[in-house]
């Protein structure tokens, strides 16, 4: 399994120049500014899951990465 940084960087690149650009920026901010992996993963996981509930279309674009990120968090008890 990849680490959270690799997963988030892939999510970032897939969302760039799409209708989800604002959401990309929203999850990039904690990713770039928080210090610990736990802070980043907890915050970003919450944002991704909330956004996915509001907009099911995101699943077709980054569904695999969402699942992988959630699995990473689960394995690391985040």
Residue, then its C-alpha position, 0 to 999 in steps of 0.5 A: x500500500x502506498x503512503x498517504x502523501x502518494x495517494x493525496x498527490x494522485x488525487x490532487x493531479x486527477x482533480x486539477x483542471x476539473x470541475x472539482x478544482x475548488x475541492x482540490x484546493x480545499x484538501x490541499x491546504x491541510x495537506x500542505x500546512x499541517x505537520x503530522x500525518x495524523x492531522x493531515x489524514x484525519x482532516x483530509x479524510x473527513x473532507x473527502x468523505x463529506x464531499x463524496x456524500x454531497x457529490x457522488x460524481x467525484x467517485x467516478x474520478x477518484x473513487x479508487x484513491x478515496x478507497x485507498x486513502x480510507x484503507x490507509x487511514x483504517x490500517x493506521x487507526x486514523 
